[in-house]
Amino acid sequence: MQPHQQHENDQQNQQDREIEFAAIVAALAEEHGVPGASVGVLAGNQTTFVNHGVTSLAHPRPVDEHTVFHLASISKTFTATALLRLVEQGRVDLDAPVRRYVPELVLADEEAADRITVLNLLNHTAGLDWNLIDTEGEDGSLAAFVAKLDRLPLIAEPGARASYSQAGYNLAGRIVENVTGRTFEQAVAALVLEPLGLTDTVFDVDDVMVRPFATGHVHAEDGELKAARPWKAFRAGTRGDNPGGGIASTTADLLAWARFHLGDGDGLLRTGTLHGMREETAPLRGSTMGDGFGICWFRRAVDGVRTIGHGGSGNGQYAELHLAPEHDFAVVTLANSEEGYLFNQAVVRAAFAHFLGLVEKDPEPVPYDETRAREVAGRYEIDAMNLDIATDGQRLTLAVEIKPEIRQASDADMPPDIAPAAMGFLPGDGDEYVLTEGTLAGQRGFFTRDADGRVTGVDLGGRLFSRTAG
């Protein structure tokens, strides 16, 4: 075969693969009732964009790879990368106590406040609960957020275990502010966004509004989808959650971000530092998100191949970014409805299977065990949510609700509570489980025990919920 014929065949195969994948994405969007979605795949030098549906049901415009979505917790990858630039500049030490850079820090446990390091924040081992919910609506600055951290419970000794914490990343953002003397948003733009030309990656809603953007959708009381308010998961002008979840961006910019993390550092970071973000710094057990944390990244094996990734959950908007470095591969998927989580998970799986031939297998639970079910039944809590595990003698279920006092105090749309969904124990020591139905189907977690063997907590979504009843 002549070289030009081989080239033509390769091009045709690429086009066929893209057409097939577009059909898969369209079918998944229809299956999950997602109004609009944008998907991007980076496979070596080949870039594929698949867009579906509209930006808004009320004011429909076609979604494309330049449509801005709220990335929510994928913001953490930008915060961590910006901090590592400061580390390489000699302005921050990962092993230094946070108080070296945030001397104003006060926590519920004074000893812990002295011991928490910068790395503890970046790999979620600081022992901080998930987040501080500010219902007062007064000062939305990052400094004001940090000033209220003395109200946040500590769930473990610093360094003892990983538990996903939004508050920890917001505190990391305050390090960036104090070290640079600029607002967090200005500093991240100067350290990361501007050098990489990520011109559609922004924080402020004012900057979103002058670009084509997607509107999140949540279910109204009649079951129909409606526009979610506020546009982000928190009101406009509130900056305290920006380090952990404030960035908005596009599929095109996120694939460029993925290409940077797959590359050699582009002169912004040494290759060893950049690739070191992928290496395990803390283990995770029984989590759908992965088997360990790097620096910001969740580490996960898919069909024997090491991947890194991060997701984001906003107000009616969901985002996923996953990379397989050894294959020079990345997939981004953004969706604008409450069903977007399951859609995005399915798209990521489909992309790994379609482009790399990697198939992820679901774990199989063991048969129902009444004794074990009654041992774990009860209420578990974090600062924002209650989690109830119950048994009726035939099956074990898990339900999640936003705490009523938080829902009542907020004038923002909030996602609905999650009705009881079946769960089952996984083979092994009996402390790991998987959810088998509902919007969290496939989510894994595990139960924590004290020295006497009593169940004292449960992990879900990488977060430790402490047992308060049962």
Disulfide bonds with the S-S distance in Angstrom:
none
